[in-house]
Amino acid sequence: MGGQRLAQDQKNARRRKAVICFFDESGVSLTPIVRSTWAPRGHTPVLVHRFNWKRASIAAALCFGSAGGGCQLAFHVQPGSYDTERLIGVLGELRRFLGGQKATLLWDGCRPIPATRCGRSSPASAMAGGGAAARRCPELNPTQALWGNLKGKGGELADLAGDPLEEVIGAAQRGIDRVRRTPHLPYSFLRHSGLDLW
């Protein structure tokens, strides 16, 4: 069902000459994300942290042109958690990031709402002017693979016992910058989710 819905969204995006944006949120904290690692024999790696639960929320959008032409990666981070009002602001920033291009917003966990029909209090209304929000299974969202890249073995957030929170936020930003400098990575995230836009 998710694949059929995506095919329809792709067709509509091509017809409207809209960018297809896969959007998702995640979180980071001062508690390290523990991953397997290498160490000299007999020297068990040790992570030292303060069991501090301060956290930050991160959001990203992988934005693919409906007719090809590369991928743009939008990123937002803030201390604490997102609420509806702040997410509306983040989507407004995404719209500005896209320079007013038409966009189809694919966001798992968000019920299908054409942005042009939303009330002002809806997150999808922040993409008004041609965007649409659609329910997706998380495994069909390539942004999940982005989080895996940042938090998985070798990623900037793996095994990071940061203190203060700004150190963790800085590591997340460095990971995003690395992905932006590696144009093939967003397409590998897309393939990992089993999707093909063209």
C-alpha positions, 0 to 999 in steps of 0.5 A: 500500500505504501509503495502504491501511494508513493507512486501516486505522489510521484506522479502528482509531483511530476505533474506539478513540477514539485520537489519531493521532500521526505521529512522526519524528526529524531532526537539526540541526548547526552547519553551516548548511543553505544555501538560496537567498536575496535580496541586493542586486545585486553583493553575494553573500551570505556565510555564515561558520561554523567547519565545526563538526560538533556536532549535535543530534537533534530529534523531533516528533509531529503528533497529530490527533484521530481525530474532528477537534478540532485538532492538537497538536505535541509536540517534543523536542530533545537534543544528540548522537544518539538511541539506542533507550533515549533514544527509549523515553524520548521516546515516554514523554514523548509519552504524558505530553504526550497526558495518557494519551489512547489513541494510534496511533503512525505512525512510518516505518521502524518495523516494525508492533508493537502497543504492548500486545504489546511487550517493555519494551525496545521503543520502541513499549512506551513508548506502551503503553496503546493505541498502535501503531507502523506502517511508513510511507513517509517521503513519507506522514509529514506530519512530513517537511513540518514539517522542510521548513518549519523548514529550507526557505527562510525557515525558522528553520534555513535559512542559520543559521550558529549557534554555539554549538549552543544557538543552533541548538536555540533556532532550532528551538524558535522554529520549533516555537513558530511552527507551534504558533501557526499552527493551519492549518500542521499540516493543510497538512503533512497535505495535502502528504503527500496524506493525509486523516484524515476 
